[in-house]
Amino acid sequence: MSNRLMIGRPVAVLSAVLLAAVIVLTAGCTADRGQDRSPRETGPIAVAEFHPGDNATDVNPTAPISVTISHGTIDQIALTNAAGKQVRGELAPDKRSYTITEPLGYDATYTWSGTAVGTDSKPIPIEGSFHTLAPESTVPATINIGDGQEVGIAAPIILQFKSTVTNKAAVEQALTVTTDPPTEGAWAWFPDDGGSRVHWRPKNYWMPGTGVHVSARLYGLDLGDGAWGYSDLTSDFRIGRSQIVEANAPSHRIQVVRDGQTVFDFAASYGEGNEPRNVTRSGIHVVTEKYEDFMMSNPPYYTDVRERWAVRISDNGEFIHANPASLAAQGSANVTNGCINLSPADAKAYFPTALYGDPVEVTGTSIPLSAADGDLYDWAIDWPTWQSMSALPSTPVASTMPVPPGGN
């Protein structure tokens, strides 16, 4: 009995020792695994988003170009062309975006470079590129009135293209005329003459002293048939004093009316009118240019005749100018080939007062001014018809033919 107890006790003690050892070993293994574990490694969280996207093609050079960084800020950045020239841009105050501030070139590759730093303090590269569209052709244009010029109250604004453009509505939407004071006016497309052309004129004569700003945002504009705008254009000019030449052919005189006051009243001689070629056209002409000396020709009737103090009022050969040869008829008979003749003294007195855009209102002849008389017959077109000549949608009008403003 005693021996069995003695044998059983060591077994119980051994079992307890083994159990304790297992518990200690288990606890030791669990602690070791906890000490060996490390946080999972992650990449930078900042992301660069390109506008247009990386490797984009046929990008319009005037489209918005930018880079935006999510979960970070821009450290360094540049957009360069193939020659390595950096394009101007602007970094946002929060440094999360960068926007290009100048137009790009046609058919060119541009490359982004730089770095951004995420909110986790890890840097990322800013790397990307894109290519701009390649036009089949580009079309230059000009504005007829230059910066700082002073013009008359009938001056039209003329935008002349070097070749034909077919997307006229898009062009017209890109044109703005801003005036001070506000002035009602409209664009009208004229028949192509070596290139498309569009004119803007006010509904009525300009108010003297009006300031005018013209903007033509043509660069990057699809002109149609593979042609694109060559460059943007602007002009800032001013309307001068009101000066109107009142020219009534049956009276054989002209009056120059400035700001409502008659400053000159000259004897004159108009076109003889015995055949269509020598009828001075009735209607509102516009002064376009002037020459102290001008060689005039009208084959087969005369060639290279020197005339003085010549002020052009239409492209059909009509001038106000000095002509001593018709002096005896001036004030009493119309004997010219269509020009308005004055004495040398009177023509010289009028000449320095004439400005581009001054109206010359001819009345009392048998043929009205029209498209047949050159490219500047704007005031021979009534206002509803003028509005119908826009390329933009408008209310249809019944009249389609120019109406002469002067009597016959």
KAJOLIN-V184776 format. One record per backbone hydrogen bond with DSSP energy under -1.0 kcal/mol. CO is the residue of the C=O (numbers start at 1). NH is the residue of the N-H. If there is no record, write none. Layout:
BEGIN
CO	NH
CO	NH
END
This chain:
BEGIN
1	5
2	6
3	7
4	8
5	9
7	11
8	12
9	13
10	14
11	15
12	16
13	17
14	18
15	19
16	20
17	21
18	22
19	23
20	24
21	25
22	26
23	27
24	28
25	29
26	30
27	31
28	32
29	33
30	34
31	35
32	36
33	37
47	70
49	68
51	66
53	56
56	131
59	133
60	63
61	104
65	100
66	51
67	98
68	49
70	47
71	119
73	117
76	115
78	113
79	87
80	111
81	84
85	81
88	101
90	99
92	95
95	74
96	69
97	92
98	67
99	90
108	132
110	130
111	80
112	128
113	78
114	126
115	75
115	76
116	124
117	73
118	121
122	118
124	116
128	112
129	55
130	110
131	59
133	107
137	228
139	230
140	162
142	160
146	149
149	238
151	240
152	155
153	206
157	200
158	144
159	198
160	142
163	196
166	168
167	171
168	172
169	173
171	174
172	175
174	217
176	215
178	213
180	211
184	203
186	201
188	199
195	193
196	161
197	190
198	159
199	188
200	157
201	186
207	210
210	239
211	180
212	237
213	178
214	235
215	176
216	218
216	233
218	221
221	229
223	166
223	167
224	227
226	136
226	137
227	223
228	139
233	216
235	214
236	148
237	212
238	151
239	209
242	259
244	257
245	361
246	255
247	363
248	251
249	252
252	268
254	266
255	246
256	263
256	264
257	244
258	261
261	258
264	256
266	254
268	331
269	341
270	336
275	278
276	279
278	273
282	369
283	362
285	360
287	357
289	312
291	310
292	309
294	307
296	305
298	301
302	298
305	296
307	294
308	322
310	291
311	320
312	288
313	286
318	313
318	314
319	340
320	311
321	342
323	326
324	327
326	329
326	330
329	332
329	333
336	272
340	321
341	269
342	323
343	347
344	348
345	349
346	350
347	351
350	353
351	354
355	358
356	152
357	154
358	287
359	245
360	285
360	362
361	247
362	283
363	249
367	282
370	373
371	374
377	380
378	381
382	386
383	387
384	388
386	389
387	390
389	189
407	364
END
